[in-house]
Amino acid sequence: MSTHTPKAAPTTDTTRIHNIGYRSYDGPRLGRAYARRSLFSQSLRGAYGLGRSAKSKVLPMLLFAVMCVPALILVAVAVVGKQAKLSIEYTEYAIYLQMVIGIYLASQAPQSVSRDLRFRTVPLYFSRPIERADYVLAKFGAMASALFLLTASPLLILWIGALLAKMDFWEQTAMFGQGLVSVALLSLLFGGIGLVMAALTPRRGFGVAAVIAVLVISYGAVSTLMGIAYATDNTDVIPWLGLFSPITLIDGVQTAFLGAPSAFPDGGGPDSGAGAVYLLVVLALIAGSYGILMRRYRKVGL
């Protein structure tokens, strides 16, 4: 009887080792400052739709054009008519076009912060090395810078036009500088208020409505009360009513300290004493807005 030993089935080894090139990062560690600058730059670009879809560019660029076109018209009139002075003061320009500034802020402040809240991407920012203070500082700085570009650009057009019309260089430069100080303060105040309102809700629509309500309703109420006070000869109360609206706060500060004409009903505006109160309230609101944002982002996304 013969025995048959079956042959072992051949084995097929399909194991492969692939070198996919993983290696540790040995480049420069750029740290928090770089991350903060990158977030600032991205937020500032986003405020004008840069780096976003074509649809996102339409409204901010349109509002920027609306801010600049009146300045171009005033310059053309001044040059052709050989005027000795501009038809409008540098410090008055933003006051007259406050509605455009308000619409811009209402559209872009929620875009800056509401989407991060809505899609819960805030915790991604807070991974190392960036921290909450860096996020708030970058967003605040970007919004204020975007507003400054919006409000300072037409002033630059007015200044160049004044020089082309052969107006006095030093006088126009001094007034241009006063206008820049005014819109810088306005940009910080409006930027802080807009971001606070937008950061309260992840819904962009609610953020837009909140910003418009704070700016428009407060100004409408204050203007109405000022008109009533003026009509009833209670002019002493007019300067103090201006403390309750962002735009009248800026008007009061520049009237008291920059020699700007006042848009208040009596045309006088606050004196230096009341102006100091205006300035303190503006600075308190700017600091308070930053503090509220810091508190908000201590709680969100944890």
C-alpha positions in Angstrom: 0.0 0.0 0.0 1.5 3.2 -1.0 1.1 6.5 0.8 0.6 9.8 -1.0 1.7 12.9 0.8 -0.3 15.9 -0.6 1.8 18.9 -1.7 1.3 22.1 0.3 -0.6 24.7 -1.6 1.7 27.5 -2.8 1.5 30.7 -0.7 1.2 34.1 -2.3 2.7 36.9 -0.2 1.1 40.2 -1.3 2.6 42.3 1.4 4.2 45.5 0.1 5.9 48.3 2.0 5.5 51.6 0.4 7.6 54.6 1.3 5.1 57.5 1.0 7.6 60.1 2.1 6.4 60.9 5.6 8.9 62.9 7.6 8.9 65.3 10.4 8.5 69.0 9.7 11.9 70.8 10.1 10.9 74.2 8.7 10.5 77.5 10.6 7.9 77.7 13.4 6.2 80.9 12.6 4.1 81.1 15.9 1.2 83.2 17.1 2.2 86.4 15.5 2.2 84.9 12.0 -1.1 83.2 12.7 -2.6 86.5 14.0 -1.4 88.4 10.9 -2.7 85.8 8.6 -6.2 85.9 10.2 -6.1 89.7 10.1 -5.2 89.7 6.4 -7.8 87.0 5.5 -10.5 88.9 7.4 -9.6 92.3 5.8 -9.6 90.8 2.3 -12.9 89.1 3.0 -14.5 92.4 4.1 -14.2 93.4 0.4 -14.9 90.0 -1.1 -11.3 89.3 -2.1 -10.6 85.6 -2.1 -14.3 84.9 -2.2 -16.9 84.4 -4.9 -17.7 87.1 -7.5 -21.1 87.5 -5.9 -19.5 88.3 -2.5 -17.5 91.2 -4.1 -20.5 93.0 -5.5 -22.0 94.7 -2.4 -18.7 95.9 -0.7 -17.2 97.2 -3.9 -20.5 98.9 -4.8 -20.6 100.6 -1.4 -17.0 101.6 -1.7 -17.8 103.2 -5.1 -20.9 105.0 -3.5 -18.6 106.4 -0.8 -16.1 107.8 -3.4 -18.4 109.1 -6.1 -19.6 112.2 -4.2 -16.0 113.1 -3.4 -15.1 112.9 -7.1 -18.1 115.1 -8.0 -17.1 117.7 -5.4 -13.5 117.6 -6.6 -14.6 118.1 -10.3 -16.8 121.1 -9.3 -14.0 122.6 -7.3 -11.4 122.3 -10.1 -13.7 123.4 -12.9 -15.2 126.3 -10.8 -11.8 127.3 -9.4 -13.3 127.4 -5.9 -11.3 128.7 -3.0 -12.5 126.0 -0.6 -14.3 122.6 -0.9 -18.1 122.5 -0.6 -17.8 120.1 2.4 -15.5 119.8 5.3 -13.4 116.6 5.6 -14.9 115.9 9.0 -18.4 116.2 7.6 -18.1 113.7 4.9 -18.6 110.5 6.9 -21.5 112.1 8.8 -23.4 112.8 5.6 -22.7 109.3 4.3 -23.4 107.5 7.6 -26.1 105.3 6.0 -23.7 103.9 3.5 -21.2 103.1 6.3 -24.0 101.5 8.3 -25.0 99.3 5.4 -21.4 98.2 4.8 -20.9 97.4 8.5 -24.2 95.5 8.7 -23.3 93.4 5.7 -19.6 92.7 6.5 -19.5 92.3 10.3 -21.7 89.2 10.3 -19.7 87.8 7.4 -16.6 88.2 9.5 -17.7 86.3 12.6 -21.2 84.7 12.2 -20.1 82.0 9.7 -17.4 80.8 12.1 -20.1 80.5 14.8 -22.7 78.9 12.6 -20.4 76.2 11.1 -18.6 75.6 14.4 -15.2 76.3 13.0 -14.1 78.6 15.9 -12.4 75.7 17.8 -10.2 75.1 14.8 -8.8 78.6 15.1 -8.1 78.0 18.8 -5.8 75.0 18.2 -2.1 75.9 18.8 -0.6 78.4 18.3 -3.4 80.9 18.0 -5.5 81.8 21.1 -8.7 83.6 21.8 -7.1 87.0 22.3 -5.4 86.6 18.9 -8.7 85.8 17.2 -10.5 88.7 18.7 -7.7 91.1 18.0 -7.4 90.0 14.4 -11.1 90.3 13.7 -11.4 93.6 15.5 -8.4 95.1 13.7 -9.6 93.8 10.3 -13.1 95.2 10.7 -11.8 98.6 11.9 -9.2 98.7 9.0 -11.9 97.9 6.4 -14.0 100.7 7.7 -11.1 103.1 7.7 -10.4 102.2 4.1 -14.0 102.9 3.3 -14.1 106.3 5.0 -10.6 107.5 4.4 -10.4 106.9 0.7 -12.9 109.7 -0.2 -11.1 112.1 2.1 -7.9 111.3 0.1 -9.8 112.1 -3.1 -11.0 115.4 -1.6 -7.4 116.3 -0.5 -5.9 115.5 -3.9 -8.7 117.5 -5.6 -8.1 120.4 -3.3 -4.5 120.5 -4.3 -5.4 120.2 -8.0 -7.7 123.2 -7.5 -4.6 125.1 -6.1 -6.0 125.5 -2.6 -3.6 126.2 0.2 -1.5 123.1 0.8 -0.9 123.4 4.5 -4.5 124.4 5.3 -5.9 121.5 3.3 -3.4 119.0 4.8 -4.3 120.1 8.3 -8.0 119.6 7.6 -7.3 116.3 5.9 -5.4 115.1 9.0 -8.4 116.1 11.2 -10.7 114.1 8.9 -8.4 111.1 9.2 -8.4 111.3 13.0 -12.2 111.5 12.9 -12.8 108.5 10.7 -10.1 106.4 12.5 -12.1 106.9 15.7 -15.3 106.2 13.9 -13.9 103.0 12.4 -12.8 101.7 15.8 -16.2 102.5 17.4 -18.4 101.2 14.6 -16.2 98.1 14.1 -16.4 97.2 17.7 -20.2 97.7 17.9 -20.8 95.8 14.7 -18.7 92.8 15.7 -20.4 92.6 19.1 -23.8 92.6 17.5 -22.8 90.0 14.9 -21.1 87.7 17.4 -24.3 87.4 19.5 -25.9 85.1 17.0 -24.6 82.5 14.4 -27.5 83.6 12.1 -26.2 86.1 9.6 -29.6 87.7 9.0 -30.1 88.3 12.7 -26.6 89.9 12.8 -27.4 92.2 9.9 -30.7 93.3 11.6 -29.0 93.9 15.0 -26.3 96.1 13.5 -28.8 98.2 11.5 -31.1 98.5 14.5 -28.3 99.8 16.8 -27.0 102.3 14.3 -30.3 103.5 12.6 -32.7 103.3 15.5 -30.4 105.0 18.0 -29.6 107.8 15.5 -33.3 108.3 14.6 -34.3 108.4 18.2 -31.6 110.9 19.2 -32.2 113.1 16.2 -35.9 113.2 17.0 -35.3 114.1 20.6 -32.8 116.8 19.6 -35.4 118.2 17.2 -38.0 118.4 19.9 -35.6 120.0 22.3 -34.6 122.6 19.7 -38.2 123.3 18.9 -39.1 123.8 22.5 -36.1 126.0 23.2 -34.4 123.3 25.5 -31.1 123.7 23.7 -29.1 123.0 26.8 -30.1 119.3 26.7 -29.1 118.8 23.1 -25.4 118.1 23.6 -26.1 115.4 26.2 -28.6 113.7 23.9 -25.8 113.1 21.5 -24.2 110.6 23.9 -26.8 107.9 23.0 -26.0 107.4 19.3 -22.6 106.2 17.8 -22.6 108.7 15.0 -23.6 111.7 17.2 -20.8 110.7 19.6 -18.3 111.0 16.7 -19.9 114.3 15.7 -19.5 115.6 19.3 -15.9 114.6 19.6 -14.8 116.2 16.4 -16.8 119.3 17.1 -15.2 119.7 20.5 -11.6 118.8 19.6 -11.1 119.1 15.9 -12.9 122.3 15.2 -15.4 120.6 12.9 -18.9 122.1 12.2 -21.6 120.4 14.2 -24.6 118.6 12.7 -26.6 119.1 15.8 -29.9 121.1 15.4 -28.5 124.2 17.1 -25.2 124.0 15.2 -23.2 124.4 18.3 -22.4 121.0 19.5 -20.7 120.2 22.8 -18.1 122.5 24.3 -14.7 121.2 25.5 -16.1 120.1 28.9 -19.0 118.0 27.4 -16.6 117.0 24.6 -14.3 115.3 27.2 -17.3 113.3 28.3 -18.0 112.3 24.6 -14.4 111.2 24.2 -14.5 109.1 27.4 -17.8 107.5 26.3 -16.3 106.7 22.8 -13.1 105.1 24.4 -15.2 103.2 26.9 -17.4 101.8 24.1 -14.4 100.7 22.1 -12.8 99.1 25.1 -16.1 97.6 26.2 -16.7 96.1 22.8 -13.3 94.4 22.8 -14.0 93.1 26.4 -17.4 91.7 25.4 -15.9 89.9 22.4 -13.2 88.4 24.6 -15.9 87.2 27.0 -18.0 85.8 24.2 -15.1 83.8 22.7 -14.2 82.4 26.1 -17.5 80.6 26.1 -18.0 79.7 22.4 -16.7 76.6 20.8 -15.6 74.8 24.0 
